[in-house]
C-alpha cells in the first residue's frame, strides 16, 4: 500500500500528520480538527497557516466539511466552490475561493463508535477525491486516528514511531477486540468518552512499559481498574 | 428437525429478504455463522474481514466466547483463515494433529477442543475480502456437498458486506469494509460499557445488546453506538441492563 510507505519519516505532530496527508494524497493542504461530542473543536492542526481562516469560519458558522464528516461519520465533499451546482456549504464559498481553495473533502477520524474529529483535505483544483485516492484517504484516516490516540496518550517521539508502525504492520496492537472492550469499561470507570479511555489505556501501557493489549486484558479480568 | 435442504433454502431466502432492506451487517453475519454450525455440523464458526491494510478482524462468530475470538485473532500470524485469505482458495484441513502446517495455531485450536478447521474465502472479482471459518469438534471429514454449502455461505457473507448501506458512498469497497469494521468495533466498545455497568462478562453483555436490539427492531450497530455515546434514554438503559435470566435464547 503506497500510502503507508509514504508515511515513513513523518514528523509525528498534528502539523506533521497534516503535511504528510496532503503530500500523500496530492492535495494542496490538509487540516485535522479534534472535536468534542457536540462538534466543538478542542485542537486544530493544519499543513499551512493560510488554511486557518476557512477552518475557523466553519466552527463559527457551525457547518462545514469537518463538522459534517464528524456528525455523519461519513466522507463528505464539495467538488467545486466555483461550480454551477448548488453548494453543500454556501457560507464557506467566498472565503474558500479567496484562500485559493476550489474543492474540499473531509473524512471522519473514528475508531468504532469513538469519534476523535475529522481530516479535511483542501485543493486549488476542482474535483472531489475519487477512486484510488479516496481509498487511500480512508486508509490514511485510519492511521492518522491511531497516531492521534498515541499523541493524546502523551507518548514520547520514539514511542509514537512505534505506534505508527503498530498501525501499519498487521495486526495493530490497538485493533484487538480486548482493547475496544476495555476502552468501553474504562470509559464507565472514569466517566469519560471511549476515545479518551483508549488514550488512557495507551498511556498506562507507556508508563508500565507493556502493550495496550496487556493492559486491556488486565482490565477485562477486573484485576486493573481506573479511578478518576 | 428440518432437512438440510430446507434449512439451506430458508437461510438463503432469509438472506435475500434481509439484503433488499435496511440491515445491520454484524447481525446478519452473526446469524450466518449460527446457520453454518447447524448446516455443517461445526462446533463453532466465524467470519473475518480484512481491513485496507490487510489485517484480519473478527466480524461475527457463532459464539462470543473469549477463547474463540482469540483463536480467530491469532490467525493474523498463521492459520487456515490467513492461508485462505492470501491464496483466495478454500482450505479444508481434516486433522489438526502432528501434520498440521500451523505450529502455533493448531495446538491452540486443539486445546480449545477443535480437531479440524476449514476456511473459505470471501471473494469478489479478483479481491478477497475475508474468510468464513469452521471449527469442528469430533473429527468428521467434509464431503464435497459440505464444501459447496460452506462456499455458498461464504458468498452470502460477501454479498452482505457489499450490500451494506451504512455508508453514503456505498459503491466504494474500501468505505464499505471500513464501515463494517467500525460497526464491529462499536459493538466491542458497547460490550465493554455494558459489562462494566452490569458487572457481567463480555459475552453476556453481547447477548443483552443483541436481545435489546431485536426486541426494539433496531440495528445492533445503532444500539451499540447509542450505548457508547450514552444517548440511550433512562428507561431504555434500565431495560438493557436488567436482562439477567432473560437472555438464555439470545444466540439462537
Interface residues (C-beta under 8 A of the other chain):
Chain A: X1 X4 X37 X72 X73 X74 X75 X76 X110 X111 X112 X113 X114 X134 X135 X138 X139 X142 X167 X168 X170 X171 X172 X175 X176 X177 X180 X181 X182 X183 X184 X185 X186 X187 X188 X189 X193 X194 X220
Chain B: X51 X52 X53 X54 X55 X56 X57 X58 X69 X73 X76 X167 X168 X169 X172 X173 X174 X175 X178 X182 X183 X184 X185 X186 X187 X188 X189 X190 X191 X192 X193 X194 X195 X196 X197 X202 X224 X225 X228 X229
